[in-house]
Amino acid sequence: MTPVELHRYLMNKSGTTEERPFGPDVKVYKVLGKMFALVPDDAPLSISLKCDPNEALFLRDIYTAVQPGYHLNKKHWNTVTLDGTIPHDELLGMIEMSYNLVVKGLKKADREKLQAMN
């Protein structure tokens, strides 16, 4: 997945915005103001994603490209290096999980607002 493809995929998620609150070198993708993905501009391409704690450990055991979240809560976040070693569908599943976990944690009114956007 290229940086452009990744950006398009993330921005296509309902209610998503891109911000740079940590400086010009890190894109932060949020759903209704809550962070679900971080993508630094440096190489190699990587993405940090929210994850169920048990699933986070499982993914780290399976893929060397999945590491504890860089500068994030390591229990709930993984940093994934997009080096081609993780199947495309698996990566998309990780992104979906992160997005869905954040949506699940939104206030009811915000979840309803998000549904109305679809």
Secondary structure, 3 states (H helix, E strand, C coil): CCHHHHHHHHHCCCCEEEECCCCCCEEEEEECCEEEEEEECCCCCEEEEECCHHHHHHHHHHCCCEEECCCCCCCCEEEEECCCCCCHHHHHHHHHHHHHHHHHCCCHHHHHHHHHHC
